[in-house]
Amino acid sequence: MDAKIKQFQIIRGTLMGDMLVDEPLSKHTSFRIGGPADVYYYPPNLENLISSLDLCRREGISRFVIGNGTDLLFSDEGFRGMVIDLSCGFKAMDAKGTAATAEAGVTMQDFLIYLTERGLSGMEKLTGIPGQIGGCIRLNAGAFGSEIGDRLHSVAMLDANGVPVHLERSSIRMEYRKTNIPSDGIVVEADFILDDGNPKEMESIQQEILSKRKEKQPLSFPSAGSVFKRPPGDYAGRLIEEAGCKGLRIGDAMVSKKHANFIVNVHLATAQDVWRLIEEVRERVFKQFGVTLELEIQPVGFSET
């Protein structure tokens, strides 16, 4: 990759925004885990995002788009290519009537504050979800019986070639923690339809949800949220706990004693620690219940996957 890094260094003047070389991904994920990315880039706007995609395609360089890094497990080897971070340049929000727009780099929490101030109701139960709008849409993030797809109206994105594409909600299949949005596409903006609401009532709902999260979830340790998807008719946390995995530890990765569907980084866990623990939990649950747990977090850079 050294030759390609030199290519980046030569042409980086053509791209606006910060570009870092050998940037530790542990700095950019909620797990605080992950080796270095060859290049880590913050495009400040759509033009530079498209230019960076053109560059990667032209030079044969792998690229990965990241937001808050809240559902990711990067390998200890890191990422060979360019990681593109939308958290700096895609932060705009707007509202007209009961319609609201947010760019991909807006955090869910900031968007909810924006909506609550304007009395735009319908997404309050998503409070506490740590991701950004782009990632939340791609995974159809949800909580407490509500999903982001419930209020989604349309999506503006770039296809694999950097060509702008507009998708109406009716053309997007949104299921439990997945959508049919192409994996190589990039969500850049989304429109939502909300209801008129009372800001005080909206704040009260959100405070209640946040209290429940604080009570049930291990928020004092780095994690990537729920590790496994909910199996049909059951809960991953229940199966993991019943399989005797609560508190199970490999290296500095541990199945949370507070919520069994969380793996936490108790000190200096490696990605390999987490991956081995995931495999052990899966094996124990399958052995006892015959259920194969499906990952909700996204591993990146693991040959096993």
Secondary structure, DSSP 4 states (H G I P E B T S, - for coil): -HHHHHHHHHHGGGS-S-EEEEEEGGGSSTT----EEEEEE---SHHHHHHHHHHHHHHT--EEEESS-SSEEE-TT-EEEEEEE-TTT---EEEETTEEEEETTSBHHHHHHHHHHTTEES-GGGTT--SBHHHHHHTT-EETTEEGGGTEEEEEEE-TTS-EEEEEGGG--EETTEE-S-TT-EEEEEEEE-EE--HHHHHHHHHHHHHHHHHHS-TTS-EEEE-BPPPTTS-HHHHHHHTT-TT-EETTEEE-SS-TTEEEE-SS--HHHHHHHHHHHHHHHHHHH---PPBSSEEES-TT-
